Amino acid sequence: QFVGYDQHDSQELAIYLLDALHEDTNRVRKKPYVEKPEQAEDETDDVASEKAWNVHLRREDSRILESCMGQIKSRLQCPVAGCGRVSTTFDPSMYLSVPIPGSTDRVVKVTFVPLLPMKGESGSGQKQKGAPAAAELSIKLCKNSTVSTLRARVVELARECYGFDAAELREEDVQFADIFQQKVWTYYAEDYAIDGIKDSDVTYAYQLYPLGKVNEEHSAYQEKQDKERKDEVDRGGENSASTNVAAS
C-alpha cells in the first residue's frame, strides 16, 4: 500500500501499522459473536464502560490494545418528537483525530461605517483633526462561524472605537455587504458562513438608522394618516348634512 515515492498521510501509516500489529499479536484466535452493550438507565459510566470493555476483550486482546486503545462515550438521541429513545455506548478507539490549534480560525477584515459622526465633533459638523469616518477592523473567528457571530464581534469593537454605548449601536442596526467596484454586490444574511467570504472580498459593515426609531416613526406616521382620513370623512359628513338642510 505504501510502496513507492507517492505522498501519503502519516496518520494513515500509523493506523495501518497499529492495526497490523494488533491483528498479528491478537491472543484471540477464534472470535465469538458478541452484541454491543448499551448503558442502562440505572448504570453509572464506570460500570457501563467496564462491561463494554469486557465484551470487547472477548474478540480483541493484544499488547497493542493494552497500550494504545481506549474508549469513547457515544450518546445518540432520537430526534422524533415524543420518542425520547436514548442510546449510550462505549466504543473502543485506538486513535483520536484532533485539529491543529489555529487551523480552524481565520481573520476577516471589515470596514465599519458609522451612521452618525463620532462623538467629540464640533457643532458646525466639522470632524476633529485625525478622526476617521470609518474603521478598519481585523477579526479572528472560527471558520465555522456565521455572519451573526461576526456582526456581534464588529459591534463590540465599534463600540470601543467610537465610544458608543449599547443603546447607540445595536447589533440589529448593522448590515454587512460585499463591495465590488465601489458598488454593493451582495448583502450577507445572518446565517451566511464566513468561510464563504474570500480574502480578496471587500467587506463593509454599515450602521443603519435604528430599527426601533424606524418602527416608532412609522407608527406615528400611520396614526397621523388615519387621523387625517377620519377628519376628512367627518368633514364630508358635515358638508352632506348641510346640503340636505339647505335643500329642505
Long-range contacts (C-beta under 8 A, 24 or more apart in sequence): 11-95, 11-97, 14-95, 15-94, 15-95, 18-64, 18-68, 18-94, 18-95, 19-94, 21-62, 21-64, 22-60, 22-62, 22-64, 22-65, 22-94, 25-62, 25-63, 25-64, 26-60, 26-61, 26-62, 27-61, 27-62, 28-58, 28-59, 28-60, 28-61, 31-58, 31-59, 32-58, 32-59, 34-58, 34-59, 36-89, 36-91, 37-89, 38-87, 38-88, 38-89, 39-88, 39-89, 39-90, 45-73, 48-88, 48-90, 49-73, 49-90, 52-89, 52-90, 52-91, 53-90, 53-92, 56-92, 60-92, 64-94, 65-94, 68-94, 68-95, 69-93, 69-94, 70-94, 72-96, 104-142, 104-143, 104-144, 105-140, 105-141, 105-142, 105-143, 106-140, 106-141, 106-142, 106-143, 106-194, 106-195, 107-138, 107-139, 107-140, 108-138, 108-139, 108-141, 108-150, 108-194, 108-197, 108-203, 109-136, 109-137, 109-138, 109-139, 109-203, 110-136, 110-137, 110-138, 110-139, 110-150, 110-154, 110-176, 110-203, 110-204, 110-205, 111-135, 111-136, 111-137, 111-202, 111-203, 111-204, 111-205, 112-137, 112-154, 112-157, 112-158, 112-161, 112-204, 112-205, 112-207, 113-204, 113-205, 113-206, 113-207, 114-158, 114-162, 114-207, 115-173, 115-206, 115-207, 115-208, 115-209, 116-207, 118-162, 118-163, 119-162, 119-163, 135-161, 135-162, 137-161, 137-205, 141-194, 143-193, 143-194, 143-195, 144-193, 144-195, 145-193, 145-194, 146-190, 146-191, 146-192, 146-193, 146-194, 147-176, 147-188, 147-189, 147-190, 147-191, 147-192, 147-194, 148-190, 148-191, 149-194, 150-176, 150-194, 151-176, 151-190, 151-205, 154-205, 158-205, 158-207, 169-207, 170-210, 170-211, 170-212, 172-211, 173-207, 173-208, 173-209, 173-210, 173-211, 174-205, 174-206, 174-207, 174-208, 175-205, 175-206, 175-208, 176-203, 176-204, 176-205, 176-206, 177-203, 177-204, 177-206, 178-202, 178-203, 179-203, 179-204
